[in-house]
Amino acid sequence: MSKESNNFFEQVYDVAAQIPFGRVTSYGAIAKYLGAARSARMVGWAMNASHDREDVPAHRVVNRVGLLSGKHHFEGTNLMQQLLENEGVKVKDNKIVKFDKLFWDPAKELL
C-alpha cells in the first residue's frame, strides 16, 4: 500500500470516528467530504482494513442507498447488522430502515 493510500485511509478513519451513535453515512459521502468524490470504493477498502481498530465504527458506513454492502467483511453471520441494531438502527433485508432520516452527511456536520 502506498503512503498516499495510508494517508487517505487515516483521513477516512478520522471522519468515520465522528459518525454519531445511531447514525450512518455512505462511502461516497466520506469520499466527497475528503475532496475525492470518485473514491467511494477506496473508502470501502479503508473500512475493510479497519476491523482491528476499535476507534473506527466501520459498521456505520453503508452504500449510497443504505445497503449493508460491507457486511461480509465482519466476523460472524450478521455482526454488522447486530452492531447497528444495538444502536437502535433498524435493518430489514440488509438495508437501513429510514436511511434518509438516519443519514449523517460529514459535509454538513463537520467544519
N, CA, C and O atoms as a GROMACS GRO file, in nm:
protein
  444
    1MET      N    1   0.085  -0.118   0.000
    1MET     CA    2   0.000   0.000   0.000
    1MET      C    3   0.090   0.124   0.000
    1MET      O    4   0.189   0.130   0.073
    2SER      N    5   0.055   0.221  -0.080
    2SER     CA    6   0.137   0.341  -0.092
    2SER      C    7   0.116   0.433   0.028
    2SER      O    8   0.018   0.421   0.102
    3LYS      N    9   0.210   0.525   0.044
    3LYS     CA   10   0.199   0.622   0.153
    3LYS      C   11   0.074   0.708   0.134
    3LYS      O   12   0.006   0.742   0.231
    4GLU      N   13   0.043   0.742   0.008
    4GLU     CA   14  -0.078   0.819  -0.020
    4GLU      C   15  -0.202   0.744   0.026
    4GLU      O   16  -0.292   0.804   0.085
    5SER      N   17  -0.207   0.614   0.000
    5SER     CA   18  -0.322   0.533   0.044
    5SER      C   19  -0.333   0.534   0.195
    5SER      O   20  -0.442   0.550   0.249
    6ASN      N   21  -0.219   0.517   0.264
    6ASN     CA   22  -0.221   0.519   0.410
    6ASN      C   23  -0.275   0.651   0.462
    6ASN      O   24  -0.356   0.652   0.555
    7ASN      N   25  -0.232   0.762   0.404
    7ASN     CA   26  -0.280   0.892   0.448
    7ASN      C   27  -0.430   0.906   0.421
    7ASN      O   28  -0.503   0.958   0.505
    8PHE      N   29  -0.475   0.860   0.305
    8PHE     CA   30  -0.617   0.865   0.273
    8PHE      C   31  -0.696   0.780   0.372
    8PHE      O   32  -0.800   0.822   0.422
    9PHE      N   33  -0.648   0.660   0.400
    9PHE     CA   34  -0.716   0.572   0.495
    9PHE      C   35  -0.727   0.641   0.631
    9PHE      O   36  -0.833   0.634   0.694
   10GLU      N   37  -0.623   0.706   0.677
   10GLU     CA   38  -0.626   0.775   0.806
   10GLU      C   39  -0.729   0.888   0.804
   10GLU      O   40  -0.799   0.910   0.902
   11GLN      N   41  -0.738   0.959   0.692
   11GLN     CA   42  -0.840   1.064   0.679
   11GLN      C   43  -0.980   1.004   0.686
   11GLN      O   44  -1.069   1.059   0.750
   12VAL      N   45  -0.998   0.892   0.619
   12VAL     CA   46  -1.127   0.821   0.624
   12VAL      C   47  -1.159   0.782   0.767
   12VAL      O   48  -1.272   0.802   0.814
   13TYR      N   49  -1.062   0.728   0.837
   13TYR     CA   50  -1.084   0.685   0.976
   13TYR      C   51  -1.119   0.804   1.065
   13TYR      O   52  -1.204   0.792   1.154
   14ASP      N   53  -1.055   0.918   1.041
   14ASP     CA   54  -1.086   1.038   1.120
   14ASP      C   55  -1.232   1.079   1.102
   14ASP      O   56  -1.298   1.117   1.199
   15VAL      N   57  -1.281   1.073   0.979
   15VAL     CA   58  -1.421   1.109   0.952
   15VAL      C   59  -1.514   1.004   1.012
   15VAL      O   60  -1.610   1.038   1.081
   16ALA      N   61  -1.487   0.877   0.988
   16ALA     CA   62  -1.572   0.769   1.037
   16ALA      C   63  -1.584   0.772   1.189
   16ALA      O   64  -1.689   0.743   1.245
   17ALA      N   65  -1.476   0.807   1.255
   17ALA     CA   66  -1.476   0.812   1.402
   17ALA      C   67  -1.574   0.916   1.456
   17ALA      O   68  -1.611   0.912   1.573
   18GLN      N   69  -1.616   1.007   1.371
   18GLN     CA   70  -1.707   1.114   1.415
   18GLN      C   71  -1.854   1.086   1.383
   18GLN      O   72  -1.941   1.167   1.417
   19ILE      N   73  -1.882   0.973   1.320
   19ILE     CA   74  -2.022   0.938   1.291
   19ILE      C   75  -2.091   0.913   1.425
   19ILE      O   76  -2.048   0.828   1.502
   20PRO      N   77  -2.198   0.986   1.452
   20PRO     CA   78  -2.265   0.970   1.582
   20PRO      C   79  -2.328   0.832   1.600
   20PRO      O   80  -2.367   0.766   1.504
   21PHE      N   81  -2.335   0.790   1.724
   21PHE     CA   82  -2.403   0.667   1.765
   21PHE      C   83  -2.544   0.670   1.709
   21PHE      O   84  -2.614   0.771   1.721
   22GLY      N   85  -2.587   0.560   1.647
   22GLY     CA   86  -2.723   0.552   1.595
   22GLY      C   87  -2.744   0.618   1.461
   22GLY      O   88  -2.858   0.631   1.416
   23ARG      N   89  -2.637   0.662   1.396
   23ARG     CA   90  -2.646   0.726   1.265
   23ARG      C   91  -2.557   0.649   1.168
   23ARG      O   92  -2.471   0.572   1.209
   24VAL      N   93  -2.577   0.671   1.039
   24VAL     CA   94  -2.498   0.605   0.936
   24VAL      C   95  -2.460   0.707   0.828
   24VAL      O   96  -2.524   0.811   0.814
   25THR      N   97  -2.356   0.674   0.754
   25THR     CA   98  -2.318   0.754   0.638
   25THR      C   99  -2.280   0.658   0.526
   25THR      O  100  -2.286   0.536   0.543
   26SER      N  101  -2.242   0.714   0.413
   26SER     CA  102  -2.207   0.629   0.299
   26SER      C  103  -2.060   0.645   0.262
   26SER      O  104  -1.994   0.742   0.299
   27TYR      N  105  -2.012   0.546   0.190
   27TYR     CA  106  -1.874   0.551   0.140
   27TYR      C  107  -1.855   0.677   0.056
   27TYR      O  108  -1.755   0.747   0.070
   28GLY      N  109  -1.952   0.705  -0.030
   28GLY     CA  110  -1.945   0.821  -0.118
   28GLY      C  111  -1.946   0.953  -0.044
   28GLY      O  112  -1.877   1.047  -0.083
   29ALA      N  113  -2.024   0.963   0.063
   29ALA     CA  114  -2.030   1.087   0.140
   29ALA      C  115  -1.896   1.116   0.205
   29ALA      O  116  -1.853   1.232   0.210
   30ILE      N  117  -1.830   1.013   0.253
   30ILE     CA  118  -1.697   1.033   0.312
   30ILE      C  119  -1.598   1.074   0.204
   30ILE      O  120  -1.519   1.167   0.223
   31ALA      N  121  -1.602   1.006   0.090
   31ALA     CA  122  -1.511   1.039  -0.020
   31ALA      C  123  -1.531   1.184  -0.065
   31ALA      O  124  -1.435   1.258  -0.083
   32LYS      N  125  -1.657   1.222  -0.082
   32LYS     CA  126  -1.688   1.359  -0.126
   32LYS      C  127  -1.637   1.461  -0.024
   32LYS      O  128  -1.578   1.562  -0.061
   33TYR      N  129  -1.660   1.434   0.104
   33TYR     CA  130  -1.613   1.524   0.209
   33TYR      C  131  -1.461   1.542   0.204
   33TYR      O  132  -1.410   1.651   0.230
   34LEU      N  133  -1.391   1.436   0.170
   34LEU     CA  134  -1.244   1.440   0.164
   34LEU      C  135  -1.192   1.497   0.032
   34LEU      O  136  -1.072   1.500   0.009
   35GLY      N  137  -1.283   1.541  -0.054
   35GLY     CA  138  -1.242   1.600  -0.181
   35GLY      C  139  -1.204   1.497  -0.286
   35GLY      O  140  -1.134   1.529  -0.382
   36ALA      N  141  -1.251   1.376  -0.268
   36ALA     CA  142  -1.219   1.267  -0.361
   36ALA      C  143  -1.349   1.195  -0.398
   36ALA      O  144  -1.363   1.075  -0.376
   37ALA      N  145  -1.444   1.271  -0.455
   37ALA     CA  146  -1.579   1.223  -0.478
   37ALA      C  147  -1.586   1.090  -0.554
   37ALA      O  148  -1.683   1.016  -0.537
   38ARG      N  149  -1.488   1.060  -0.636
   38ARG     CA  150  -1.492   0.937  -0.714
   38ARG      C  151  -1.419   0.821  -0.644
   38ARG      O  152  -1.388   0.720  -0.707
   39SER      N  153  -1.392   0.836  -0.517
   39SER     CA  154  -1.313   0.736  -0.444
   39SER      C  155  -1.394   0.660  -0.339
   39SER      O  156  -1.339   0.616  -0.238
   40ALA      N  157  -1.524   0.644  -0.362
   40ALA     CA  158  -1.607   0.570  -0.266
   40ALA      C  159  -1.554   0.429  -0.245
   40ALA      O  160  -1.555   0.377  -0.134
   41ARG      N  161  -1.507   0.367  -0.353
   41ARG     CA  162  -1.455   0.230  -0.341
   41ARG      C  163  -1.331   0.227  -0.251
   41ARG      O  164  -1.312   0.133  -0.174
   42MET      N  165  -1.248   0.330  -0.260
   42MET     CA  166  -1.129   0.335  -0.176
   42MET      C  167  -1.168   0.354  -0.029
   42MET      O  168  -1.102   0.301   0.061
   43VAL      N  169  -1.275   0.428  -0.004
   43VAL     CA  170  -1.328   0.440   0.132
   43VAL      C  171  -1.370   0.302   0.181
   43VAL      O  172  -1.347   0.267   0.297
   44GLY      N  173  -1.431   0.225   0.094
   44GLY     CA  174  -1.470   0.087   0.129
   44GLY      C  175  -1.349   0.003   0.165
   44GLY      O  176  -1.352  -0.074   0.262
   45TRP      N  177  -1.242   0.019   0.087
   45TRP     CA  178  -1.119  -0.056   0.119
   45TRP      C  179  -1.066  -0.015   0.256
   45TRP      O  180  -1.019  -0.099   0.332
   46ALA      N  181  -1.073   0.114   0.285
   46ALA     CA  182  -1.028   0.163   0.416
   46ALA      C  183  -1.112   0.100   0.528
   46ALA      O  184  -1.058   0.057   0.630
   47MET      N  185  -1.244   0.096   0.507
   47MET     CA  186  -1.331   0.035   0.608
   47MET      C  187  -1.297  -0.113   0.626
   47MET      O  188  -1.294  -0.162   0.739
   48ASN      N  189  -1.271  -0.184   0.517
   48ASN     CA  190  -1.236  -0.326   0.525
   48ASN      C  191  -1.106  -0.346   0.601
   48ASN      O  192  -1.088  -0.449   0.668
   49ALA      N  193  -1.016  -0.251   0.592
   49ALA     CA  194  -0.886  -0.262   0.658
   49ALA      C  195  -0.888  -0.213   0.803
   49ALA      O  196  -0.786  -0.217   0.872
   50SER      N  197  -1.004  -0.167   0.849
   50SER     CA  198  -1.010  -0.102   0.981
   50SER      C  199  -1.058  -0.193   1.093
   50SER      O  200  -1.070  -0.148   1.207
   51HIS      N  201  -1.085  -0.318   1.065
   51HIS     CA  202  -1.152  -0.402   1.164
   51HIS      C  203  -1.070  -0.430   1.290
   51HIS      O  204  -1.126  -0.475   1.390
   52ASP      N  205  -0.942  -0.405   1.286
   52ASP     CA  206  -0.862  -0.423   1.408
   52ASP      C  207  -0.852  -0.293   1.488
   52ASP      O  208  -0.781  -0.288   1.589
   53ARG      N  209  -0.922  -0.190   1.444
   53ARG     CA  210  -0.920  -0.060   1.512
   53ARG      C  211  -1.054  -0.035   1.580
   53ARG      O  212  -1.156  -0.022   1.513
   54GLU      N  213  -1.052  -0.027   1.710
   54GLU     CA  214  -1.176  -0.006   1.785
   54GLU      C  215  -1.228   0.136   1.772
   54GLU      O  216  -1.344   0.162   1.802
   55ASP      N  217  -1.143   0.231   1.727
   55ASP     CA  218  -1.183   0.370   1.715
   55ASP      C  219  -1.254   0.402   1.584
   55ASP      O  220  -1.294   0.516   1.561
   56VAL      N  221  -1.271   0.302   1.498
   56VAL     CA  222  -1.336   0.322   1.368
   56VAL      C  223  -1.466   0.242   1.363
   56VAL      O  224  -1.462   0.119   1.354
   57PRO      N  225  -1.580   0.310   1.369
   57PRO     CA  226  -1.709   0.240   1.364
   57PRO      C  227  -1.748   0.206   1.220
   57PRO      O  228  -1.840   0.265   1.165
   58ALA      N  229  -1.678   0.112   1.160
   58ALA     CA  230  -1.700   0.075   1.020
   58ALA      C  231  -1.842   0.028   0.994
   58ALA      O  232  -1.891   0.039   0.881
   59HIS      N  233  -1.909  -0.024   1.095
   59HIS     CA  234  -2.046  -0.072   1.078
   59HIS      C  235  -2.143   0.040   1.044
   59HIS      O  236  -2.253   0.014   0.996
   60ARG      N  237  -2.104   0.165   1.069
   60ARG     CA  238  -2.191   0.280   1.042
   60ARG      C  239  -2.175   0.334   0.900
   60ARG      O  240  -2.237   0.434   0.865
   61VAL      N  241  -2.094   0.268   0.819
   61VAL     CA  242  -2.072   0.313   0.681
   61VAL      C  243  -2.133   0.210   0.587
   61VAL      O  244  -2.096   0.092   0.588
   62VAL      N  245  -2.227   0.256   0.505
   62VAL     CA  246  -2.302   0.169   0.414
   62VAL      C  247  -2.297   0.228   0.273
   62VAL      O  248  -2.234   0.331   0.250
   63ASN      N  249  -2.363   0.162   0.179
   63ASN     CA  250  -2.359   0.217   0.044
   63ASN      C  251  -2.460   0.331   0.028
   63ASN      O  252  -2.532   0.364   0.122
   64ARG      N  253  -2.467   0.388  -0.090
   64ARG     CA  254  -2.544   0.511  -0.112
   64ARG      C  255  -2.694   0.497  -0.095
   64ARG      O  256  -2.764   0.597  -0.081
   65VAL      N  257  -2.745   0.375  -0.097
   65VAL     CA  258  -2.889   0.354  -0.076
   65VAL      C  259  -2.919   0.289   0.058
   65VAL      O  260  -3.034   0.254   0.086
   66GLY      N  261  -2.816   0.273   0.142
   66GLY     CA  262  -2.837   0.218   0.275
   66GLY      C  263  -2.818   0.069   0.288
   66GLY      O  264  -2.852   0.012   0.392
   67LEU      N  265  -2.766   0.005   0.185
   67LEU     CA  266  -2.741  -0.138   0.192
   67LEU      C  267  -2.614  -0.168   0.273
   67LEU      O  268  -2.517  -0.093   0.266
   68LEU      N  269  -2.617  -0.276   0.348
   68LEU     CA  270  -2.501  -0.320   0.425
   68LEU      C  271  -2.405  -0.393   0.331
   68LEU      O  272  -2.382  -0.513   0.346
   69SER      N  273  -2.352  -0.322   0.236
   69SER     CA  274  -2.270  -0.385   0.131
   69SER      C  275  -2.137  -0.438   0.183
   69SER      O  276  -2.075  -0.522   0.118
   70GLY      N  277  -2.092  -0.390   0.299
   70GLY     CA  278  -1.967  -0.439   0.355
   70GLY      C  279  -1.983  -0.546   0.461
   70GLY      O  280  -1.887  -0.581   0.528
   71LYS      N  281  -2.104  -0.597   0.477
   71LYS     CA  282  -2.131  -0.688   0.589
   71LYS      C  283  -2.049  -0.817   0.586
   71LYS      O  284  -2.022  -0.875   0.690
   72HIS      N  285  -2.011  -0.861   0.467
   72HIS     CA  286  -1.934  -0.985   0.458
   72HIS      C  287  -1.790  -0.968   0.508
   72HIS      O  288  -1.717  -1.067   0.520
   73HIS      N  289  -1.749  -0.846   0.538
   73HIS     CA  290  -1.616  -0.821   0.592
   73HIS      C  291  -1.614  -0.824   0.746
   73HIS      O  292  -1.509  -0.809   0.807
   74PHE      N  293  -1.731  -0.844   0.806
   74PHE     CA  294  -1.740  -0.853   0.951
   74PHE      C  295  -1.743  -0.999   0.991
   74PHE      O  296  -1.798  -1.083   0.919
   75GLU      N  297  -1.684  -1.031   1.106
   75GLU     CA  298  -1.687  -1.168   1.156
   75GLU      C  299  -1.830  -1.206   1.191
   75GLU      O  300  -1.911  -1.121   1.227
   76GLY      N  301  -1.860  -1.332   1.179
   76GLY     CA  302  -1.993  -1.378   1.215
   76GLY      C  303  -2.092  -1.356   1.102
   76GLY      O  304  -2.060  -1.295   1.000
   77THR      N  305  -2.211  -1.407   1.123
   77THR     CA  306  -2.312  -1.404   1.018
   77THR      C  307  -2.372  -1.265   0.998
   77THR      O  308  -2.379  -1.216   0.886
   78ASN      N  309  -2.414  -1.202   1.105
   78ASN     CA  310  -2.482  -1.072   1.095
   78ASN      C  311  -2.424  -0.967   1.188
   78ASN      O  312  -2.497  -0.885   1.242
   79LEU      N  313  -2.292  -0.969   1.208
   79LEU     CA  314  -2.232  -0.877   1.305
   79LEU      C  315  -2.258  -0.731   1.272
   79LEU      O  316  -2.291  -0.653   1.362
   80MET      N  317  -2.245  -0.692   1.146
   80MET     CA  318  -2.267  -0.552   1.109
   80MET      C  319  -2.410  -0.510   1.146
   80MET      O  320  -2.431  -0.404   1.205
   81GLN      N  321  -2.506  -0.594   1.111
   81GLN     CA  322  -2.646  -0.565   1.143
   81GLN      C  323  -2.667  -0.560   1.293
   81GLN      O  324  -2.736  -0.472   1.343
   82GLN      N  325  -2.608  -0.654   1.366
   82GLN     CA  326  -2.624  -0.658   1.512
   82GLN      C  327  -2.567  -0.531   1.576
   82GLN      O  328  -2.628  -0.475   1.668
   83LEU      N  329  -2.451  -0.486   1.529
   83LEU     CA  330  -2.390  -0.365   1.585
   83LEU      C  331  -2.481  -0.244   1.560
   83LEU      O  332  -2.499  -0.161   1.649
   84LEU      N  333  -2.537  -0.235   1.441
   84LEU     CA  334  -2.629  -0.125   1.410
   84LEU      C  335  -2.755  -0.134   1.494
   84LEU      O  336  -2.801  -0.033   1.548
   85GLU      N  337  -2.811  -0.253   1.505
   85GLU     CA  338  -2.934  -0.269   1.584
   85GLU      C  339  -2.911  -0.240   1.731
   85GLU      O  340  -3.002  -0.193   1.800
   86ASN      N  341  -2.790  -0.267   1.781
   86ASN     CA  342  -2.756  -0.233   1.919
   86ASN      C  343  -2.757  -0.081   1.941
   86ASN      O  344  -2.767  -0.035   2.055
   87GLU      N  345  -2.747  -0.005   1.832
   87GLU     CA  346  -2.750   0.141   1.840
   87GLU      C  347  -2.889   0.195   1.806
   87GLU      O  348  -2.908   0.316   1.795
   88GLY      N  349  -2.987   0.106   1.790
   88GLY     CA  350  -3.122   0.148   1.760
   88GLY      C  351  -3.152   0.166   1.612
   88GLY      O  352  -3.259   0.215   1.577
   89VAL      N  353  -3.060   0.127   1.526
   89VAL     CA  354  -3.079   0.137   1.381
   89VAL      C  355  -3.148   0.010   1.333
   89VAL      O  356  -3.098  -0.100   1.354
   90LYS      N  357  -3.264   0.026   1.270
   90LYS     CA  358  -3.337  -0.090   1.220
   90LYS      C  359  -3.286  -0.126   1.082
   90LYS      O  360  -3.260  -0.040   0.997
   91VAL      N  361  -3.271  -0.258   1.061
   91VAL     CA  362  -3.223  -0.312   0.934
   91VAL      C  363  -3.323  -0.416   0.887
   91VAL      O  364  -3.362  -0.505   0.963
   92LYS      N  365  -3.364  -0.404   0.762
   92LYS     CA  366  -3.456  -0.503   0.704
   92LYS      C  367  -3.403  -0.540   0.567
   92LYS      O  368  -3.375  -0.454   0.484
   93ASP      N  369  -3.389  -0.670   0.543
   93ASP     CA  370  -3.335  -0.721   0.415
   93ASP      C  371  -3.201  -0.656   0.380
   93ASP      O  372  -3.178  -0.614   0.267
   94ASN      N  373  -3.113  -0.647   0.480
   94ASN     CA  374  -2.978  -0.591   0.464
   94ASN      C  375  -2.977  -0.444   0.426
   94ASN      O  376  -2.880  -0.395   0.369
   95LYS      N  377  -3.083  -0.373   0.458
   95LYS     CA  378  -3.092  -0.231   0.423
   95LYS      C  379  -3.138  -0.151   0.545
   95LYS      O  380  -3.223  -0.196   0.621
   96ILE      N  381  -3.080  -0.031   0.562
   96ILE     CA  382  -3.116   0.056   0.673
   96ILE      C  383  -3.259   0.106   0.654
   96ILE      O  384  -3.293   0.161   0.548
   97VAL      N  385  -3.344   0.087   0.755
   97VAL     CA  386  -3.480   0.140   0.753
   97VAL      C  387  -3.472   0.288   0.788
   97VAL      O  388  -3.402   0.327   0.882
   98LYS      N  389  -3.543   0.370   0.713
   98LYS     CA  390  -3.542   0.517   0.731
   98LYS      C  391  -3.400   0.573   0.712
   98LYS      O  392  -3.355   0.658   0.789
   99PHE      N  393  -3.333   0.523   0.609
   99PHE     CA  394  -3.195   0.564   0.579
   99PHE      C  395  -3.183   0.716   0.567
   99PHE      O  396  -3.088   0.775   0.619
  100ASP      N  397  -3.279   0.779   0.500
  100ASP     CA  398  -3.272   0.924   0.480
  100ASP      C  399  -3.275   1.001   0.613
  100ASP      O  400  -3.212   1.106   0.624
  101LYS      N  401  -3.346   0.949   0.711
  101LYS     CA  402  -3.353   1.016   0.842
  101LYS      C  403  -3.229   0.990   0.928
  101LYS      O  404  -3.191   1.075   1.009
  102LEU      N  405  -3.167   0.875   0.910
  102LEU     CA  406  -3.050   0.839   0.990
  102LEU      C  407  -2.918   0.879   0.924
  102LEU      O  408  -2.812   0.870   0.985
  103PHE      N  409  -2.926   0.924   0.798
  103PHE     CA  410  -2.805   0.956   0.722
  103PHE      C  411  -2.734   1.077   0.783
  103PHE      O  412  -2.795   1.181   0.809
  104TRP      N  413  -2.605   1.060   0.806
  104TRP     CA  414  -2.518   1.166   0.860
  104TRP      C  415  -2.424   1.208   0.748
  104TRP      O  416  -2.344   1.128   0.699
  105ASP      N  417  -2.433   1.335   0.709
  105ASP     CA  418  -2.352   1.386   0.599
  105ASP      C  419  -2.234   1.465   0.658
  105ASP      O  420  -2.255   1.572   0.714
  106PRO      N  421  -2.112   1.414   0.645
  106PRO     CA  422  -1.999   1.485   0.704
  106PRO      C  423  -1.980   1.625   0.645
  106PRO      O  424  -1.927   1.713   0.713
  107ALA      N  425  -2.022   1.647   0.522
  107ALA     CA  426  -2.008   1.779   0.460
  107ALA      C  427  -2.095   1.884   0.532
  107ALA      O  428  -2.062   2.003   0.533
  108LYS      N  429  -2.204   1.838   0.591
  108LYS     CA  430  -2.294   1.930   0.662
  108LYS      C  431  -2.265   1.935   0.811
  108LYS      O  432  -2.298   2.033   0.877
  109GLU      N  433  -2.204   1.830   0.863
  109GLU     CA  434  -2.186   1.819   1.008
  109GLU      C  435  -2.046   1.858   1.056
  109GLU      O  436  -2.029   1.901   1.171
  110LEU      N  437  -1.947   1.844   0.970
  110LEU     CA  438  -1.810   1.873   1.009
  110LEU      C  439  -1.762   2.002   0.943
  110LEU      O  440  -1.792   2.028   0.826
  111LEU      N  441  -1.689   2.079   1.015
  111LEU     CA  442  -1.636   2.204   0.960
  111LEU      C  443  -1.491   2.192   0.924
  111LEU      O  444  -1.432   2.289   0.876
   0.00000   0.00000   0.00000
